[in-house]
Amino acid sequence: MHYERDDEWASEIQGRLQSISDLHAADALYHQACSVNFRTNKKIPLAFSSAPKKKENSSRGRPAAYEEYFLNIVEYLKNHDDEQITIKELVDKMNDSCGEQAYSSVYLKRKLKNHFKDDILIRDISGKSSIVTLRDNATTILQNFYHRPKHQNSEDEKQAIILAAAKLIKSDIRSVETSKEYYPFPSDIASIDRNLQYVQDSLRLLMKTIFVEKDINWTGSYAILGLGIQLHHNFASRFLVSTIHSLGFCTSYSEIQRFESSAAISQGIDLPGDVSNSFIQFVADNVDHNIRTLDGNDTFHGMGLIAGITSGTMKTDAILRRDVSAEDIKAAAKINIQYYKPQNDFMAKMTYSELEKIKTIDKTVRLDLLSLVVWPLKNPTPGWSGTMQMVHKGEYPGKSTVSFLPMIDMSVTDMSCIYSTLTFVCNLATRYDISPVLTFDQPLYWRALTIVQNEQPNSQLKSLVLRLGGFHTEMSFMGSIGHIMSNSGIQEILELIYAPNAVSHIHSTAKL
């Protein structure tokens, strides 16, 4: 290659290669623009040249070499006319070829309009990048159809009619306004009317003529994205999504992953929608995930957080479509870890009130016989739903929603982990002007209560409402009974319903 070029650039490259035995150790990088220019006997791209760059001239004084790169963009646009392309994507494509800022978006847009005339459609959407599509003018399509050779047989005539109709429908489809920067709202995906906006009248007429069903529903690109997301959520199968995508019924697997990453980074630590009129209860517990490591160790054990919102809310902001890395997600959803160092031991001073003695009147009554007699006379006992309907007064608040919050990659029994969780919940509650209500299971509840009780009176953690989970509340109650009545035969009675190991665990709960 040195002898083919035989210039200063070739000599410089040869000298570098002769003095390097390991390209990776020398941090060598491969540049596509440099490779193309080197092999085609062009100069070093200005972006990688050590020579000072000239100030960019006006459009009239641009180098003539840019015209070649522009024509490459024209060919690229023609070969990809089945998809919508933005001006920004074309500018980036041109920059990749010449290695520097060749044309600005405004100048490239003007060049494309001058080149294609009426055959190009550039839609400027407010706040978004302009979308470029090539279109076949309906008049041109019909003129080409009527001026076709007349000596065709009936089969050729049929093919020509179908081809002309396809071009007309394709031209209408290209004129649909859409965005490649934002994902649609969930309400748009579920709305048939919104999906119908993506089915042009010409295509709808064709399909209604083919399918004679009166109540057929036509769906567009929103439904294709929604179906792909639902399939991935329910089955987590790349093979299934890719197979359905190949049949044209849902979006691609890579686009679904991109949507999930974009949704995750847009959510961050925010609660979805307007929560000003909702009751919010935070719940924290341990999260275990068995990672497939070679030795079986280093599995994930951390603290997970969710927020239960009643009445439920939904995210209302549009999700920006972007390329997201793992580092971006880590930065967007992060809980600051704060080291916990207790300053007091107020828990040692806590006293419990003595329970009043239960006064009972001993009367010998056959309660079992009485229950058998009274039971048929009772009104039907409602279930849980019926009981809630009986005790609730007023308007039903509506269905709740659950919002997932960041995890903490620490042992949940670590006091610093629990302290960081309490601080995060209080800060988030202050941000939304709500009362911080947090539920733990019994082992974590006791540690969290210890932290709160040992805080100074002016600490924000003093405003925290700690709750013990309902299941562990019952276990604590049963454990207290089992501890006091351990030799009364209650364990044997419970073992008629539950497994012996479960009963032993319930009775030991009071010792925690």
VODRENDO-297979 format. One record per residue (C-alpha): residue number from 1; residue in three letters; x, y, z. Coordinates in Angstrom, 1 decimal, padded with zeros to 4 digits. Example, Ala and Ser with C-alpha at 12.3 -4.5 7.8 and 13.67 -1.06 7.14 Angstrom:
<rodrens>
- 1:ALA:012.3:-004.5:007.8
- 2:SER:013.7:-001.1:007.1
</rodrens>
This chain:
<rodrens>
- 1:MET:000.0:000.0:000.0
- 2:HIS:003.0:002.3:000.7
- 3:TYR:004.2:001.9:-002.9
- 4:GLU:000.7:002.5:-004.4
- 5:ARG:000.4:005.8:-002.6
- 6:ASP:004.0:006.8:-002.1
- 7:ASP:003.2:010.0:-000.3
- 8:GLU:003.7:011.5:003.1
- 9:TRP:000.6:009.9:004.6
- 10:ALA:001.7:006.4:003.4
- 11:SER:005.3:006.9:004.8
- 12:GLU:003.9:008.0:008.1
- 13:ILE:001.6:004.9:008.4
- 14:GLN:004.5:002.6:007.4
- 15:GLY:006.7:004.1:010.0
- 16:ARG:004.1:003.7:012.7
- 17:LEU:003.5:000.0:011.8
- 18:GLN:007.2:-000.8:011.8
- 19:SER:007.6:000.5:015.3
- 20:ILE:004.5:-001.3:016.8
- 21:SER:004.3:-005.0:017.5
- 22:ASP:000.9:-005.0:019.3
- 23:LEU:-001.8:-002.7:017.9
- 24:HIS:-004.1:-003.3:020.9
- 25:ALA:-001.4:-002.4:023.4
- 26:ALA:-000.7:000.8:021.4
- 27:ASP:-004.4:001.8:021.6
- 28:ALA:-004.8:001.7:017.9
- 29:LEU:-008.2:002.8:016.5
- 30:TYR:-009.9:002.0:013.2
- 31:HIS:-011.5:004.9:011.4
- 32:GLN:-013.9:004.2:008.5
- 33:ALA:-013.3:007.6:006.9
- 34:CYS:-009.6:007.2:007.1
- 35:SER:-009.7:003.8:005.6
- 36:VAL:-011.8:004.9:002.6
- 37:ASN:-009.7:008.0:001.9
- 38:PHE:-006.4:006.0:002.2
- 39:ARG:-007.5:003.3:-000.2
- 40:THR:-008.9:005.7:-002.7
- 41:ASN:-005.8:008.0:-002.8
- 42:LYS:-007.5:010.8:-001.0
- 43:LYS:-006.2:013.1:001.7
- 44:ILE:-006.5:012.6:005.5
- 45:PRO:-010.0:013.7:006.6
- 46:LEU:-009.9:017.1:008.3
- 47:ALA:-011.4:015.6:011.5
- 48:PHE:-008.2:013.6:012.0
- 49:SER:-005.7:015.9:010.4
- 50:SER:-003.1:017.7:012.5
- 51:ALA:-003.3:020.7:010.1
- 52:PRO:-005.5:023.6:011.3
- 53:LYS:-009.0:023.4:009.9
- 54:LYS:-010.2:026.1:007.7
- 55:LYS:-013.2:028.1:008.7
- 56:GLU:-016.3:026.6:007.1
- 57:ASN:-017.4:028.8:004.1
- 58:SER:-020.9:029.6:003.1
- 59:SER:-022.9:027.1:001.0
- 60:ARG:-021.6:028.7:-002.2
- 61:GLY:-017.9:028.2:-001.2
- 62:ARG:-018.2:024.6:-000.1
- 63:PRO:-015.6:022.2:-001.6
- 64:ALA:-016.7:020.5:-004.7
- 65:ALA:-015.7:017.1:-003.1
- 66:TYR:-018.8:017.4:-000.9
- 67:GLU:-021.0:016.9:-004.0
- 68:GLU:-019.8:013.3:-004.2
- 69:TYR:-020.8:012.7:-000.6
- 70:PHE:-024.2:014.4:-001.2
- 71:LEU:-024.9:012.1:-004.2
- 72:ASN:-024.1:009.1:-001.9
- 73:ILE:-026.8:010.4:000.4
- 74:VAL:-029.2:010.7:-002.5
- 75:GLU:-028.5:007.0:-003.4
- 76:TYR:-028.9:006.0:000.2
- 77:LEU:-032.2:007.7:000.4
- 78:LYS:-033.5:006.1:-002.8
- 79:ASN:-032.4:002.6:-001.5
- 80:HIS:-034.1:003.1:001.8
- 81:ASP:-037.3:004.8:000.7
- 82:ASP:-039.4:002.1:002.4
- 83:GLU:-038.7:003.7:005.8
- 84:GLN:-038.9:007.2:007.2
- 85:ILE:-035.5:008.9:007.6
- 86:THR:-034.8:012.1:009.5
- 87:ILE:-032.6:015.0:008.3
- 88:LYS:-030.4:014.4:011.3
- 89:GLU:-029.8:010.8:010.3
- 90:LEU:-028.8:011.9:006.8
- 91:VAL:-026.4:014.5:008.2
- 92:ASP:-024.8:011.9:010.5
- 93:LYS:-024.5:009.5:007.5
- 94:MET:-022.7:012.2:005.5
- 95:ASN:-020.4:013.0:008.3
- 96:ASP:-019.4:009.4:008.7
- 97:SER:-018.3:009.4:005.0
- 98:CYS:-016.3:012.6:005.0
- 99:GLY:-015.2:012.7:008.6
- 100:GLU:-016.3:016.2:009.4
- 101:GLN:-019.3:018.5:009.4
- 102:ALA:-020.1:018.5:005.7
- 103:TYR:-023.6:020.0:005.4
- 104:SER:-025.7:021.5:008.1
- 105:SER:-029.3:020.3:008.5
- 106:VAL:-030.7:023.5:006.8
- 107:TYR:-028.3:023.3:003.9
- 108:LEU:-028.9:019.6:003.3
- 109:LYS:-032.6:020.1:003.4
- 110:ARG:-032.3:022.8:000.7
- 111:LYS:-030.0:020.6:-001.4
- 112:LEU:-032.5:017.7:-001.3
- 113:LYS:-035.4:019.9:-002.3
- 114:ASN:-033.4:021.2:-005.3
- 115:HIS:-032.4:017.7:-006.3
- 116:PHE:-035.7:015.9:-006.0
- 117:LYS:-038.1:018.8:-006.7
- 118:ASP:-041.7:017.6:-006.0
- 119:ASP:-040.7:014.0:-005.5
- 120:ILE:-039.5:014.6:-001.9
- 121:LEU:-041.6:015.3:001.2
- 122:ILE:-039.9:016.9:004.2
- 123:ARG:-042.2:017.4:007.2
- 124:ASP:-041.1:019.8:009.9
- 125:ILE:-042.6:018.7:013.2
- 126:SER:-042.4:021.2:016.1
- 127:GLY:-039.6:020.3:018.5
- 128:LYS:-038.6:017.2:016.5
- 129:SER:-036.2:016.4:013.7
- 130:SER:-037.6:016.8:010.1
- 131:ILE:-038.7:013.6:008.5
- 132:VAL:-037.7:012.9:004.8
- 133:THR:-039.6:010.6:002.5
- 134:LEU:-039.6:010.1:-001.2
- 135:ARG:-043.0:010.0:-002.8
- 136:ASP:-044.4:009.1:-006.1
- 137:ASN:-046.8:011.8:-007.2
- 138:ALA:-050.3:010.3:-007.9
- 139:THR:-050.4:012.1:-011.2
- 140:THR:-047.1:010.7:-012.3
- 141:ILE:-048.1:007.2:-011.3
- 142:LEU:-051.4:007.4:-013.3
- 143:GLN:-049.7:008.9:-016.3
- 144:ASN:-047.1:006.1:-016.4
- 145:PHE:-050.0:003.6:-016.1
- 146:TYR:-052.0:005.1:-019.0
- 147:HIS:-048.9:005.4:-021.2
- 148:ARG:-047.8:001.9:-020.7
- 149:PRO:-047.5:-000.4:-023.8
- 150:LYS:-050.9:-001.5:-025.0
- 151:HIS:-049.9:-004.8:-026.5
- 152:GLN:-049.9:-006.7:-023.2
- 153:ASN:-052.1:-009.8:-022.6
- 154:SER:-054.7:-010.0:-019.9
- 155:GLU:-052.3:-011.3:-017.3
- 156:ASP:-049.8:-008.5:-017.9
- 157:GLU:-052.7:-006.0:-017.8
- 158:LYS:-053.7:-007.3:-014.4
- 159:GLN:-050.2:-007.1:-013.1
- 160:ALA:-049.9:-003.5:-014.3
- 161:ILE:-053.1:-002.5:-012.5
- 162:ILE:-052.0:-004.1:-009.2
- 163:LEU:-048.6:-002.5:-009.5
- 164:ALA:-050.1:001.0:-010.0
- 165:ALA:-052.5:000.5:-007.1
- 166:ALA:-049.6:-000.6:-004.9
- 167:LYS:-047.6:002.5:-005.8
- 168:LEU:-050.6:004.8:-005.1
- 169:ILE:-051.2:003.2:-001.7
- 170:LYS:-047.4:003.3:-000.9
- 171:SER:-047.4:007.0:-001.7
- 172:ASP:-050.3:007.6:000.7
- 173:ILE:-048.6:005.6:003.5
- 174:ARG:-045.4:007.7:003.2
- 175:SER:-047.4:010.9:003.8
- 176:VAL:-048.4:009.8:007.3
- 177:GLU:-047.0:012.0:010.0
- 178:THR:-045.2:010.1:012.7
- 179:SER:-042.2:010.4:015.0
- 180:LYS:-039.1:008.4:015.3
- 181:GLU:-038.0:010.2:018.4
- 182:TYR:-040.9:009.5:020.8
- 183:TYR:-042.8:006.3:021.6
- 184:PRO:-046.6:006.4:021.5
- 185:PHE:-048.6:006.7:024.7
- 186:PRO:-050.2:003.6:026.2
- 187:SER:-053.6:005.2:025.6
- 188:ASP:-052.8:005.6:021.9
- 189:ILE:-051.7:002.0:021.6
- 190:ALA:-055.0:000.8:023.1
- 191:SER:-057.2:003.2:021.1
- 192:ILE:-058.6:001.9:017.8
- 193:ASP:-059.3:005.4:016.6
- 194:ARG:-055.7:006.4:017.1
- 195:ASN:-054.5:003.3:015.3
- 196:LEU:-056.9:004.0:012.4
- 197:GLN:-055.1:007.3:011.7
- 198:TYR:-052.2:005.2:010.5
- 199:VAL:-054.3:003.3:008.0
- 200:GLN:-054.7:005.5:004.9
- 201:ASP:-058.1:005.7:003.2
- 202:SER:-056.7:004.0:000.0
- 203:LEU:-055.4:001.1:002.0
- 204:ARG:-058.6:000.8:004.1
- 205:LEU:-060.7:000.7:000.9
- 206:LEU:-058.5:-002.1:-000.5
- 207:MET:-058.7:-004.1:002.7
- 208:LYS:-062.4:-003.7:003.1
- 209:THR:-062.9:-004.8:-000.4
- 210:ILE:-060.8:-008.0:000.2
- 211:PHE:-062.3:-008.7:003.6
- 212:VAL:-066.1:-008.5:003.6
- 213:GLU:-066.6:-008.6:007.4
- 214:LYS:-068.5:-005.6:008.5
- 215:ASP:-067.0:-005.2:012.0
- 216:ILE:-063.4:-005.8:011.2
- 217:ASN:-061.0:-003.7:013.2
- 218:TRP:-058.0:-002.1:011.5
- 219:THR:-054.9:-001.4:013.6
- 220:GLY:-051.7:000.4:012.8
- 221:SER:-048.1:000.9:014.0
- 222:TYR:-049.2:001.6:017.6
- 223:ALA:-050.7:-001.9:017.9
- 224:ILE:-047.6:-003.5:016.4
- 225:LEU:-045.4:-001.9:019.1
- 226:GLY:-047.9:-002.7:021.9
- 227:LEU:-048.2:-006.4:020.8
- 228:GLY:-044.5:-006.8:020.8
- 229:ILE:-044.1:-005.3:024.3
- 230:GLN:-046.9:-007.5:025.7
- 231:LEU:-045.4:-010.7:024.1
- 232:HIS:-042.0:-009.9:025.6
- 233:HIS:-043.5:-009.1:029.0
- 234:ASN:-045.6:-012.3:029.2
- 235:PHE:-043.2:-014.8:027.7
- 236:ALA:-039.7:-013.2:027.7
- 237:SER:-038.9:-015.2:024.5
- 238:ARG:-036.8:-013.7:021.8
- 239:PHE:-037.6:-016.5:019.5
- 240:LEU:-041.4:-015.9:019.8
- 241:VAL:-041.0:-012.1:019.3
- 242:SER:-038.7:-012.6:016.3
- 243:THR:-041.0:-015.1:014.7
- 244:ILE:-044.1:-012.9:015.1
- 245:HIS:-042.0:-009.9:013.8
- 246:SER:-041.0:-011.9:010.7
- 247:LEU:-044.7:-012.3:010.0
- 248:GLY:-045.3:-008.6:010.3
- 249:PHE:-047.5:-008.6:013.3
- 250:CYS:-045.2:-006.9:015.9
- 251:THR:-042.1:-004.8:016.2
- 252:SER:-038.6:-006.3:016.3
- 253:TYR:-036.9:-007.7:019.5
- 254:SER:-034.2:-005.0:019.4
- 255:GLU:-036.8:-002.3:019.2
- 256:ILE:-038.6:-003.7:022.2
- 257:GLN:-035.3:-003.7:024.2
- 258:ARG:-034.7:-000.1:023.1
- 259:PHE:-038.2:000.8:024.3
- 260:GLU:-037.7:-000.8:027.7
- 261:SER:-034.3:001.0:028.2
- 262:SER:-035.8:004.3:027.1
- 263:ALA:-038.8:003.8:029.4
- 264:ALA:-036.5:002.9:032.3
- 265:ILE:-034.3:006.0:032.0
- 266:SER:-037.3:008.3:031.5
- 267:GLN:-038.9:006.9:034.6
- 268:GLY:-035.9:007.2:036.9
- 269:ILE:-037.0:007.6:040.5
- 270:ASP:-040.2:009.6:039.6
- 271:LEU:-043.6:008.4:040.4
- 272:PRO:-045.9:008.1:037.4
- 273:GLY:-048.5:010.7:036.7
- 274:ASP:-050.2:013.1:039.1
- 275:VAL:-050.1:011.6:042.6
- 276:SER:-051.4:014.7:044.5
- 277:ASN:-054.8:013.1:045.1
- 278:SER:-053.5:009.6:045.8
- 279:PHE:-052.5:007.7:048.9
- 280:ILE:-048.9:006.3:048.5
- 281:GLN:-047.5:003.4:050.6
- 282:PHE:-043.9:002.4:050.1
- 283:VAL:-042.9:-001.2:050.6
- 284:ALA:-039.3:-002.5:051.0
- 285:ASP:-038.1:-006.1:051.2
- 286:ASN:-035.2:-008.3:050.2
- 287:VAL:-034.7:-009.2:046.5
- 288:ASP:-032.8:-012.4:045.7
- 289:HIS:-031.7:-013.3:042.2
- 290:ASN:-029.7:-016.4:041.4
- 291:ILE:-027.1:-015.2:038.9
- 292:ARG:-025.6:-017.9:036.7
- 293:THR:-022.0:-017.8:037.8
- 294:LEU:-019.4:-020.5:037.1
- 295:ASP:-019.0:-021.3:040.8
- 296:GLY:-022.5:-020.6:041.9
- 297:ASN:-021.5:-017.7:044.1
- 298:ASP:-021.9:-014.0:043.9
- 299:THR:-025.7:-014.2:043.6
- 300:PHE:-027.6:-010.9:044.0
- 301:HIS:-029.1:-010.1:047.3
- 302:GLY:-030.4:-006.6:047.7
- 303:MET:-033.1:-004.3:048.9
- 304:GLY:-036.1:-003.8:046.6
- 305:LEU:-038.5:-000.9:046.8
- 306:ILE:-042.0:-000.3:045.3
- 307:ALA:-044.7:002.3:045.8
- 308:GLY:-048.4:001.3:046.0
- 309:ILE:-050.5:004.2:044.6
- 310:THR:-054.3:004.4:045.3
- 311:SER:-056.1:005.6:043.2
- 312:GLY:-053.7:004.3:040.5
- 313:THR:-051.9:006.7:038.2
- 314:MET:-050.3:006.3:034.8
- 315:LYS:-047.3:007.9:033.2
- 316:THR:-048.4:010.8:031.0
- 317:ASP:-045.1:012.1:029.5
- 318:ALA:-044.0:010.8:026.1
- 319:ILE:-041.1:008.3:026.2
- 320:LEU:-038.1:009.7:024.2
- 321:ARG:-036.7:007.1:021.8
- 322:ARG:-032.9:006.9:022.4
- 323:ASP:-029.9:004.7:022.7
- 324:VAL:-029.4:003.9:026.4
- 325:SER:-026.4:002.3:028.0
- 326:ALA:-026.2:000.5:031.4
- 327:GLU:-024.3:003.4:032.8
- 328:ASP:-027.1:005.8:031.8
- 329:ILE:-029.7:003.7:033.7
- 330:LYS:-027.4:003.4:036.7
- 331:ALA:-027.0:007.2:036.8
- 332:ALA:-030.8:007.9:036.3
- 333:ALA:-032.0:005.5:039.0
- 334:LYS:-029.6:005.6:041.9
- 335:ILE:-030.1:005.6:045.7
- 336:ASN:-027.3:007.4:047.6
- 337:ILE:-025.8:005.1:050.3
- 338:GLN:-025.4:006.7:053.7
- 339:TYR:-023.3:005.1:056.4
- 340:TYR:-025.3:004.6:059.6
- 341:LYS:-023.6:005.2:062.9
- 342:PRO:-026.0:005.2:065.9
- 343:GLN:-025.6:008.2:068.2
- 344:ASN:-028.1:007.1:070.9
- 345:ASP:-029.7:003.9:072.3
- 346:PHE:-033.2:005.0:073.1
- 347:MET:-034.5:001.5:072.4
- 348:ALA:-033.0:000.4:075.7
- 349:LYS:-035.3:002.9:077.5
- 350:MET:-038.5:001.7:075.9
- 351:THR:-041.1:000.2:078.2
- 352:TYR:-044.2:-001.6:077.4
- 353:SER:-047.5:-001.3:079.3
- 354:GLU:-048.6:-004.3:081.3
- 355:LEU:-051.6:-006.1:079.8
- 356:GLU:-054.7:-006.1:081.9
- 357:LYS:-055.7:-009.4:083.2
- 358:ILE:-058.5:-011.0:081.4
- 359:LYS:-061.5:-011.6:083.6
- 360:THR:-063.6:-014.5:082.6
- 361:ILE:-066.7:-016.1:084.0
- 362:ASP:-066.4:-019.8:084.1
- 363:LYS:-069.6:-021.3:083.0
- 364:THR:-069.8:-024.9:081.8
- 365:VAL:-071.5:-024.8:078.5
- 366:ARG:-071.4:-027.2:075.6
- 367:LEU:-070.0:-024.7:073.1
- 368:ASP:-069.6:-027.3:070.4
- 369:LEU:-073.3:-028.3:070.7
- 370:LEU:-074.3:-024.7:070.8
- 371:SER:-072.4:-023.9:067.6
- 372:LEU:-074.1:-026.8:065.8
- 373:VAL:-077.5:-025.5:066.8
- 374:VAL:-076.9:-021.9:066.1
- 375:TRP:-074.9:-022.3:062.8
- 376:PRO:-077.9:-023.1:060.6
- 377:LEU:-079.8:-020.1:062.0
- 378:LYS:-077.0:-017.6:061.0
- 379:ASN:-077.2:-015.4:057.9
- 380:PRO:-074.8:-016.4:055.1
- 381:THR:-071.4:-015.1:055.9
- 382:PRO:-069.9:-012.9:053.1
- 383:GLY:-066.4:-013.5:051.8
- 384:TRP:-063.6:-010.9:051.7
- 385:SER:-065.1:-008.9:048.8
- 386:GLY:-068.5:-008.9:050.4
- 387:THR:-067.1:-007.8:053.7
- 388:MET:-065.3:-004.9:052.1
- 389:GLN:-068.5:-003.8:050.3
- 390:MET:-070.3:-003.9:053.6
- 391:VAL:-067.8:-001.8:055.6
- 392:HIS:-066.9:000.7:052.9
- 393:LYS:-068.9:003.9:052.7
- 394:GLY:-068.7:006.4:049.9
- 395:GLU:-067.1:006.3:046.5
- 396:TYR:-064.7:003.5:045.7
- 397:PRO:-061.2:005.1:045.3
- 398:GLY:-060.3:003.0:042.2
- 399:LYS:-057.7:000.4:041.3
- 400:SER:-054.2:000.8:042.7
- 401:THR:-051.0:000.7:040.6
- 402:VAL:-047.5:-000.3:041.6
- 403:SER:-044.5:001.7:040.7
- 404:PHE:-041.1:000.0:040.9
- 405:LEU:-038.3:002.0:042.4
- 406:PRO:-034.5:001.5:042.4
- 407:MET:-032.8:-001.4:044.2
- 408:ILE:-029.9:-001.2:046.6
- 409:ASP:-027.1:-003.8:046.0
- 410:MET:-026.4:-004.4:049.7
- 411:SER:-027.3:-007.0:052.3
- 412:VAL:-030.8:-006.0:053.6
- 413:THR:-029.7:-006.7:057.2
- 414:ASP:-027.0:-004.1:057.0
- 415:MET:-028.1:-001.1:059.0
- 416:SER:-026.6:001.3:056.5
- 417:CYS:-028.8:-000.3:053.8
- 418:ILE:-031.9:000.2:055.9
- 419:TYR:-030.9:003.7:056.8
- 420:SER:-030.4:004.6:053.2
- 421:THR:-033.8:003.2:052.3
- 422:LEU:-035.5:005.2:055.1
- 423:THR:-033.7:008.4:053.9
- 424:PHE:-034.6:007.8:050.3
- 425:VAL:-038.3:007.3:051.1
- 426:CYS:-038.4:010.4:053.2
- 427:ASN:-036.7:012.5:050.5
- 428:LEU:-039.1:011.2:047.9
- 429:ALA:-042.1:011.9:050.1
- 430:THR:-040.9:015.4:050.8
- 431:ARG:-040.6:016.0:047.0
- 432:TYR:-044.2:015.0:046.4
- 433:ASP:-045.5:016.6:049.6
- 434:ILE:-046.9:013.3:051.0
- 435:SER:-046.6:011.5:054.3
- 436:PRO:-043.9:008.8:054.2
- 437:VAL:-045.5:005.5:054.9
- 438:LEU:-043.2:002.5:054.7
- 439:THR:-044.0:-001.2:055.2
- 440:PHE:-041.4:-003.9:056.2
- 441:ASP:-041.5:-007.5:057.2
- 442:GLN:-040.8:-008.3:060.8
- 443:PRO:-036.9:-008.7:060.8
- 444:LEU:-036.4:-005.5:058.8
- 445:TYR:-039.2:-003.7:060.6
- 446:TRP:-037.4:-004.1:063.9
- 447:ARG:-034.2:-002.8:062.6
- 448:ALA:-035.9:000.1:060.9
- 449:LEU:-037.8:000.9:064.1
- 450:THR:-034.5:000.9:066.0
- 451:ILE:-033.0:003.4:063.6
- 452:VAL:-036.1:005.7:063.8
- 453:GLN:-036.3:005.6:067.6
- 454:ASN:-032.6:006.4:067.9
- 455:GLU:-032.8:009.5:065.7
- 456:GLN:-032.9:013.0:067.1
- 457:PRO:-036.3:014.7:067.5
- 458:ASN:-035.6:017.1:064.6
- 459:SER:-034.6:014.2:062.2
- 460:GLN:-036.8:013.8:059.0
- 461:LEU:-037.0:010.1:059.8
- 462:LYS:-039.2:011.0:062.8
- 463:SER:-042.0:011.8:060.3
- 464:LEU:-041.8:008.2:058.9
- 465:VAL:-044.8:006.0:059.5
- 466:LEU:-043.4:002.4:059.9
- 467:ARG:-045.9:-000.4:059.3
- 468:LEU:-045.5:-004.1:059.8
- 469:GLY:-046.6:-006.2:056.9
- 470:GLY:-050.0:-007.9:057.4
- 471:PHE:-048.8:-011.4:057.0
- 472:HIS:-046.0:-010.9:059.6
- 473:THR:-048.5:-009.1:061.9
- 474:GLU:-050.5:-012.3:062.0
- 475:MET:-047.4:-014.4:062.3
- 476:SER:-046.3:-012.3:065.3
- 477:PHE:-049.7:-012.7:066.9
- 478:MET:-049.7:-016.5:066.3
- 479:GLY:-046.1:-016.7:067.6
- 480:SER:-047.1:-014.9:070.8
- 481:ILE:-049.9:-017.4:071.4
- 482:GLY:-047.7:-020.3:070.5
- 483:HIS:-045.0:-019.2:072.9
- 484:ILE:-047.4:-018.7:075.8
- 485:MET:-049.4:-021.9:075.1
- 486:SER:-046.5:-024.1:073.9
- 487:ASN:-047.6:-027.0:076.0
- 488:SER:-051.3:-026.7:075.6
- 489:GLY:-051.6:-028.9:072.5
- 490:ILE:-052.1:-026.0:070.1
- 491:GLN:-049.2:-027.0:068.0
- 492:GLU:-050.7:-030.5:067.5
- 493:ILE:-054.0:-028.9:066.5
- 494:LEU:-052.4:-026.5:064.0
- 495:GLU:-050.5:-029.4:062.5
- 496:LEU:-053.8:-030.9:061.4
- 497:ILE:-054.0:-027.9:059.0
- 498:TYR:-050.4:-026.9:058.3
- 499:ALA:-047.2:-028.8:057.8
- 500:PRO:-045.2:-029.4:061.0
- 501:ASN:-042.3:-027.3:059.8
- 502:ALA:-044.6:-024.4:059.0
- 503:VAL:-046.2:-024.6:062.5
- 504:SER:-042.7:-024.6:064.1
- 505:HIS:-041.8:-021.5:062.2
- 506:ILE:-045.0:-019.7:063.1
- 507:HIS:-044.5:-020.4:066.8
- 508:SER:-040.8:-019.3:066.7
- 509:THR:-041.7:-015.9:065.2
- 510:ALA:-042.2:-014.4:068.6
- 511:LYS:-038.6:-014.9:069.4
- 512:LEU:-037.4:-012.6:066.5
</rodrens>
